[in-house]
Amino acid sequence: MAKRKRAGDDGNGNGDGVADAGSSKQVQNDVLPQKRHYRQRAHANPFSDHALAYPASPDQFDWDAHYPAFAGSGKRPEFADVGCGFGGLLIALAPLFPDTLMLGMEIRVQVSQYVHDRIVALRSTTPADPSSTSPGPYQNVSIVRANAMKFMPNYFEKHSLSALFFLFPDPHFKARKHKARIISPTLLAEYAYVLRPGGIVYTITDVRDLHDWMRTHLEQFPLFEPVSEEELRKEGKGPIVDAVYTSTEEGKKVERNKGDKWLACFRRIEVSRD
């Protein structure tokens, strides 16, 4: 019968194995922010004046301050998580695409501060992979407090993004509030502007009515075409799809409550100029 190793035993009687990893994990847990200290309402009115600071154009934004490990590289975000909440998707995708810059956009003050503090803590406590040539862990993710419904083109150049995420957005149930939904004909024009041809819009919700709304508007917009989950997985985007389903706080809550999740993905099409 195999002998069970003691915590910290590397199998040869030395106490420098699991204990180091456990100690490192404990340090990380001690440093990571706690959500209970960042209380905030579930949603914010996107039409309110939130006194936000925003760049006049993407090239006037200090990207090096957000991604210091990539300073001077000229790299810009390729993934944008709109209404990123507590940052679950960003944190899940960061190690999978260490050379791809990702930006979360969140309008709520306390929530955006939590994500910022979380990223800072993860950068300082996560050990680097000695075999990797990429910058340190979580150097490729950042967040801005921003209203994406008003200022999306202020942050992203034309055709600069390869992925846009709208995960469990505010459903705005009342008909008079539907104009505040994050997917609308007017906003889709902006999303098509910043998303490069071939880029993917990922949407997911636990509200069937909102799923139908988002899917219908995207289907009707001439610059997007539906793409199935199966096709995305065949293209190697399975890890992204998995993170969309499971990484966010809202997604985990839906799982705990045994609710349904409705996924709809669309590809930005190439427009022929002939």
C-alpha positions in Angstrom: 0.0 0.0 0.0 1.3 3.4 -1.0 2.4 5.6 1.9 0.6 8.9 2.2 2.9 11.8 2.2 2.8 14.3 5.1 2.1 17.9 4.3 5.4 19.4 3.2 7.1 16.1 2.5 8.5 15.7 -1.0 8.4 11.9 -0.7 12.0 11.6 0.3 11.5 12.6 3.9 12.3 16.3 3.1 9.9 18.9 4.4 10.2 21.3 1.4 7.4 20.1 -0.9 3.7 20.8 -0.4 4.2 23.1 2.5 5.9 25.8 0.4 3.0 25.8 -2.1 0.6 25.9 0.8 2.5 28.7 2.5 2.5 30.6 -0.8 -1.3 30.1 -1.2 -1.9 31.3 2.4 0.1 34.4 1.7 -2.0 35.0 -1.4 -5.2 34.5 0.5 -4.1 36.9 3.2 -3.4 39.6 0.5 -6.4 39.1 -1.8 -9.2 41.6 -1.2 -12.4 40.5 0.4 -15.7 41.3 -1.4 -17.4 42.1 1.9 -15.3 45.2 2.1 -16.5 46.5 -1.3 -20.3 46.7 -0.9 -22.1 48.0 -3.9 -25.6 47.8 -5.5 -26.1 45.0 -8.0 -26.5 47.4 -11.0 -25.9 51.0 -11.9 -27.9 53.3 -14.2 -25.9 53.7 -17.4 -27.6 57.0 -18.2 -26.7 58.7 -14.9 -23.8 61.2 -14.7 -21.1 59.1 -13.0 -18.4 61.8 -13.3 -16.1 59.4 -15.1 -12.7 60.3 -16.4 -12.1 59.0 -19.9 -9.5 59.5 -22.7 -10.4 61.6 -25.8 -9.1 58.7 -27.9 -7.4 55.3 -27.3 -3.9 56.7 -28.1 -4.2 59.3 -25.3 -4.8 56.6 -22.7 -1.9 55.6 -20.5 -1.8 51.9 -21.3 1.7 51.4 -19.9 0.3 52.3 -16.4 -2.2 49.5 -16.7 0.2 46.9 -18.2 3.6 47.9 -16.9 5.2 44.6 -17.9 4.3 45.4 -21.5 5.4 49.0 -21.4 6.9 50.1 -24.6 5.7 47.1 -26.5 2.9 49.0 -28.3 0.5 46.2 -27.4 -3.2 47.0 -26.8 -6.1 45.0 -25.3 -7.6 42.4 -27.5 -10.2 41.0 -25.1 -12.8 43.4 -23.5 -15.1 42.2 -20.7 -18.0 44.7 -20.6 -19.5 45.0 -17.2 -16.8 42.7 -15.8 -18.3 42.5 -12.3 -15.8 41.1 -9.8 -13.3 40.1 -12.6 -13.9 36.3 -12.6 -13.5 36.0 -16.4 -10.4 38.1 -16.6 -8.7 36.1 -13.8 -9.7 32.8 -15.5 -8.4 33.8 -18.9 -5.2 35.6 -17.9 -3.1 32.5 -17.4 -4.5 30.9 -20.6 -3.5 33.8 -22.8 -0.5 35.4 -21.0 0.6 37.5 -24.0 -2.9 38.8 -24.8 -3.9 42.0 -23.1 -7.4 42.0 -21.5 -9.4 44.9 -20.2 -12.4 44.9 -17.9 -14.9 47.7 -18.0 -17.1 48.2 -14.9 -19.2 51.3 -14.0 -19.6 50.6 -10.3 -17.0 52.3 -8.0 -16.5 49.7 -5.3 -16.7 46.8 -7.7 -14.1 48.2 -10.1 -11.8 49.1 -7.1 -12.2 45.5 -5.9 -11.1 44.1 -9.3 -8.1 46.5 -9.4 -7.0 45.5 -5.9 -7.5 41.8 -6.8 -5.2 42.1 -9.8 -2.6 44.0 -7.9 -2.6 41.3 -5.2 -2.4 38.4 -7.7 0.5 40.1 -9.5 2.4 40.4 -6.3 1.7 36.9 -4.9 1.5 34.5 -7.8 4.8 32.8 -8.5 6.1 33.2 -12.0 6.5 30.1 -14.3 10.3 29.8 -14.8 9.7 28.0 -18.1 7.6 30.8 -19.5 8.9 33.7 -21.6 5.8 35.8 -21.0 5.7 38.5 -18.4 4.7 37.6 -14.8 1.3 36.3 -13.9 -1.7 38.6 -14.4 0.4 41.3 -15.9 -1.9 41.1 -19.0 -5.2 42.1 -17.3 -6.4 45.4 -16.0 -9.6 47.3 -15.4 -11.1 50.8 -16.0 -14.1 52.3 -14.3 -16.0 53.2 -17.4 -19.5 53.4 -19.0 -19.1 51.2 -22.1 -22.4 52.3 -23.4 -21.0 55.8 -23.8 -17.3 55.6 -24.2 -16.3 52.3 -25.9 -14.6 54.0 -28.9 -12.6 56.2 -26.5 -10.7 53.1 -25.3 -10.5 50.9 -28.4 -9.3 51.6 -31.9 -11.2 50.4 -34.9 -10.9 46.6 -35.4 -8.6 46.3 -32.4 -10.5 43.6 -30.4 -10.7 39.9 -31.1 -13.2 39.1 -28.3 -16.0 41.0 -26.6 -17.8 39.6 -23.6 -21.2 40.4 -22.2 -21.7 38.0 -19.3 -24.9 38.0 -17.3 -25.7 41.7 -18.0 -28.5 43.6 -16.3 -31.7 42.3 -17.8 -33.7 45.5 -17.3 -36.9 43.6 -17.1 -39.4 46.5 -17.5 -40.1 47.5 -21.1 -39.4 51.1 -20.5 -35.9 50.1 -19.3 -35.0 48.0 -22.4 -33.2 51.0 -23.9 -30.6 50.5 -21.2 -29.8 47.0 -22.2 -26.2 46.5 -23.2 -27.1 45.0 -26.6 -29.1 47.3 -28.8 -28.9 48.3 -32.5 -27.1 51.6 -31.8 -24.5 50.0 -29.5 -24.0 47.0 -31.9 -22.6 49.5 -34.4 -20.0 50.5 -31.9 -19.2 46.9 -31.1 -18.7 46.1 -34.8 -16.4 49.1 -35.0 -14.0 48.0 -32.3 -14.2 44.3 -33.1 -12.0 43.0 -35.9 -13.4 40.8 -38.7 -13.4 37.3 -37.4 -13.7 38.5 -33.8 -16.3 36.9 -31.5 -19.0 38.4 -29.3 -19.8 36.2 -26.4 -23.1 36.6 -24.6 -24.5 34.6 -21.7 -27.4 35.0 -19.3 -29.7 33.1 -17.1 -32.7 35.1 -18.3 -34.4 33.5 -21.3 -36.1 36.8 -22.4 -32.8 38.6 -22.4 -31.1 35.8 -24.3 -33.8 36.0 -27.0 -33.4 39.8 -27.1 -29.6 39.7 -27.5 -29.7 36.9 -30.0 -32.4 38.6 -32.1 -30.6 41.9 -32.2 -27.3 40.4 -33.1 -28.9 38.2 -35.8 -30.6 41.3 -37.4 -27.4 43.3 -37.4 -25.7 43.0 -40.8 -22.1 42.8 -39.5 -22.6 39.8 -37.2 -23.3 36.1 -37.9 -24.1 33.4 -35.4 -21.5 30.8 -34.5 -22.3 27.7 -32.6 -20.5 26.5 -29.4 -19.5 23.4 -31.2 -17.8 25.4 -34.0 -16.0 27.6 -31.4 -14.7 24.5 -29.7 -13.5 23.1 -33.0 -11.6 26.3 -33.5 -9.7 25.9 -30.2 -11.9 28.4 -28.3 -13.2 25.8 -25.8 -11.3 27.2 -22.8 -12.8 30.6 -23.5 -16.3 29.1 -23.7 -15.8 27.2 -20.5 -14.7 30.3 -18.7 -17.7 32.2 -20.0 -19.9 29.5 -18.5 -18.3 29.1 -15.1 -15.8 31.8 -14.1 -18.0 34.7 -13.1 -19.7 35.3 -9.7 -23.1 35.4 -11.4 -22.4 32.2 -13.3 -21.4 30.4 -10.1 -24.6 31.7 -8.4 -26.7 30.3 -11.2 -25.0 26.9 -10.8 -25.6 26.9 -7.1 -29.3 27.7 -7.7 -29.4 25.0 -10.5 -30.6 27.6 -13.0 -30.2 27.6 -16.8 -27.5 29.4 -18.7 -28.2 30.7 -22.3 -25.2 31.2 -24.5 -25.2 33.0 -27.8 -22.0 33.8 -29.8 -21.6 35.8 -33.0 -18.7 36.4 -35.4 -17.8 39.8 -36.8 -18.0 39.3 -40.6 -15.6 40.7 -43.2 -17.2 43.3 -45.5 -16.3 43.1 -49.2 -15.4 46.5 -50.7 -15.7 45.2 -54.3 
